[in-house]
Amino acid sequence: MKTTLAAASLAAYLFLPFAQPASAQAMSGSAAPCLPSDAVPGAVLDAPLLVLGEVHGTREVPEFVTGYLCTAAKQQRKITLAIEFPSSEQSAIDAFMASSGTPQDADRLTGTAFWRRAMQDGRTSVDMLRLFERVRALRAGGADIKVLGIDGDVPPARRDAVMADKLRTELRQGAGRQVVALIGGLHAVRNKGSRFNPQYESAVYLLADQHPLALTVGTAGGAAWVCQGPTPASCHATAWDINRVTPAPATPFALTPPSAQFDGVFFVGATTASPPAVSQ
């Protein structure tokens, strides 16, 4: 039986601790704090296209993104948060962002096939649902933030081209808005090729003419909810040390390129695995 985590009361959403069972976790946690304004470089705030290459399925990355959006909104930035959700989810996203954020509103958001698919790869986690609620709350407080699904229901080989096209269109149509793209790290690399395919062209590679500021997540180790194979059973919480940065940066953003693949790092500290927002 599938149980949506949005079924808890709004009070539970805001105040239950993370250790609650899955049916309560997504509706827990008060608003994430803003990042200190002096900790966000001007080059980050002013980038027309800021790409955050993440590891899906952590608590800390969505919380970091919320903190950045809060800080940028305080400085009167207009922002489009572009996420790795299919564009077919857009009407549900828009409806939730315009709602009062009740449990029923969250149920409608998470009632689509994407939130309830068998392969839960971290994009529809407890903490992604928290990110949606926190962005909705920022908007209700006057922030000009739009959430845009940029993925497509297409074969895997076409996904990066679809995401690049969606981002390019948003950059063209949303003049004056910063586009913040939260996508998996592989889609955010600057150079052509990957260890799986030397001809691979990432979304960021395809957008080189737009001069994106492409950052990779840095961690202090920890865990993530990831899929390690082609079956639903391969998706689970696991130790995740691949993005460990040593020594840890002193600030949330480090704009020294860690490799030819990225322009810098956004650092979230030790990570915690975030399970699916809808249990199977």
Long-range contacts (C-beta under 8 A, 24 or more apart in sequence): 2-116, 2-278, 2-279, 2-280, 3-278, 3-279, 4-106, 4-107, 4-110, 4-111, 4-115, 4-277, 4-278, 5-106, 5-110, 5-126, 5-129, 5-277, 5-278, 5-279, 6-103, 6-104, 6-105, 6-106, 6-107, 6-109, 6-110, 6-129, 6-277, 7-103, 7-107, 8-103, 9-103, 10-101, 10-102, 10-103, 13-103, 13-106, 13-133, 18-59, 18-272, 22-126, 22-275, 22-276, 22-279, 23-279, 25-126, 25-275, 26-106, 26-110, 26-126, 26-127, 26-129, 26-130, 26-277, 27-103, 27-106, 28-130, 29-130, 31-66, 31-134, 31-137, 32-63, 32-66, 32-67, 32-70, 32-134, 33-67, 33-70, 34-67, 34-70, 34-71, 34-74, 35-64, 35-67, 35-68, 35-70, 35-71, 35-252, 36-71, 37-71, 37-74, 37-75, 39-251, 39-252, 39-253, 40-68, 40-71, 40-72, 40-252, 40-253, 41-253, 41-255, 43-213, 43-255, 44-68, 44-213, 44-253, 44-255, 45-72, 45-75, 45-77, 45-178, 46-178, 47-178, 47-212, 47-213, 48-171, 48-178, 48-179, 48-210, 48-211, 49-167, 49-171, 49-178, 49-179, 49-181, 49-207, 49-210, 49-211, 49-212, 49-213, 50-178, 50-179, 50-180, 50-181, 50-212, 50-213, 50-215, 51-181, 51-183, 51-188, 51-204, 51-212, 51-213, 51-214, 51-215, 52-180, 52-181, 52-182, 52-183, 52-188, 52-215, 52-217, 52-266, 53-183, 53-184, 53-185, 53-186, 53-187, 53-188, 53-189, 53-204, 53-214, 53-215, 53-216, 53-217, 53-262, 54-182, 54-183, 54-184, 54-185, 54-217, 55-122, 55-184, 55-185, 55-217, 55-219, 55-224, 55-226, 55-240, 55-242, 55-243, 55-271, 56-84, 56-121, 56-122, 56-123, 56-125, 56-184, 56-224, 56-225, 56-226, 57-121, 57-122, 57-123, 57-125, 57-224, 57-225, 57-226, 57-237, 57-273, 57-274, 58-122, 58-125, 58-127, 58-222, 58-223, 58-224, 58-225, 58-240, 58-268, 58-271, 58-272, 58-273, 58-274, 59-126, 59-127, 59-271, 59-272, 59-273, 59-274, 60-219, 60-222, 60-268, 60-269, 60-270, 60-271, 60-272, 61-127, 61-182, 61-217, 61-268, 61-271, 62-125, 62-127, 62-128, 62-130, 62-131, 62-274, 63-127, 63-130, 63-131, 63-268, 64-252, 64-266, 64-268, 65-131, 65-180, 65-182, 66-130, 66-131, 66-134, 66-135, 66-138, 67-252, 68-180, 69-135, 69-138, 69-143, 69-145, 69-180, 70-138, 70-143, 72-178, 73-138, 73-142, 73-143, 73-144, 73-145, 77-144, 77-178, 78-144, 78-145, 78-174, 78-176, 78-177, 78-178, 79-143, 79-144, 79-145, 79-146, 79-177, 79-178, 79-179, 79-180, 80-145, 80-146, 80-147, 80-148, 80-170, 80-174, 80-177, 80-178, 80-179, 80-180, 81-135, 81-145, 81-146, 81-147, 81-148, 81-180, 81-182, 82-148, 82-149, 82-150, 82-166, 82-167, 82-170, 82-179, 82-180, 82-181, 82-182, 82-183, 83-123, 83-147, 83-148, 83-149, 83-150, 83-181, 83-182, 83-183, 84-123, 84-150, 84-151, 84-163, 84-182, 84-183, 84-184, 84-187, 85-114, 85-123, 85-149, 85-150, 85-151, 86-114, 86-149, 86-151, 86-152, 86-153, 87-149, 87-150, 87-151, 87-152, 87-166, 88-114, 88-149, 88-153, 89-114, 89-149, 90-148, 90-149, 93-132, 93-147, 93-148, 93-149, 94-147, 96-132, 96-136, 97-132, 97-135, 97-136, 97-139, 97-146, 97-147, 99-136, 101-133, 101-136, 101-137, 101-140, 106-132, 106-133, 110-277, 110-278, 115-277, 115-278, 116-278, 116-280, 118-232, 118-280, 119-227, 119-231, 119-232, 119-235, 120-225, 120-227, 120-232, 120-235, 120-276, 120-280, 121-226, 121-227, 121-235, 122-224, 122-225, 122-226, 122-227, 122-274, 124-276, 124-277, 124-278, 125-225, 125-274, 125-275, 125-276, 125-277, 126-274, 126-275, 126-276, 126-277, 127-274, 128-274, 128-277, 129-277, 144-177, 146-174, 146-177, 150-181, 150-183, 159-187, 160-187, 160-200, 160-201, 160-202, 160-203, 160-205, 160-206, 161-201, 161-203, 161-206, 163-187, 163-203, 164-203, 164-204, 164-206, 164-207, 167-203, 167-207, 167-210, 168-207, 168-210, 171-210, 181-212, 185-216, 185-217, 185-243, 188-214, 188-215, 188-216, 188-262, 189-214, 189-261, 189-262, 190-214, 190-260, 190-261, 190-262, 190-263, 191-260, 191-261, 213-263, 213-264, 214-261, 214-262, 214-263, 215-253, 215-262, 215-263, 215-264, 215-265, 215-266, 216-243, 216-258, 216-261, 216-262, 216-264, 216-265, 216-266, 217-243, 217-265, 217-266, 217-267, 217-268, 218-243, 218-244, 218-245, 218-248, 218-249, 218-254, 218-258, 218-265, 218-266, 218-267, 218-268, 219-243, 219-244, 219-245, 219-267, 219-268, 219-269, 219-270, 219-271, 220-244, 220-245, 220-248, 220-269, 220-270, 220-271, 221-270, 221-271, 222-270, 222-271, 222-272, 222-273, 223-271, 223-272, 223-273, 224-271, 224-273, 224-274, 225-273, 225-274, 225-275, 225-276, 232-280, 237-273, 237-275, 238-273, 240-271, 240-273
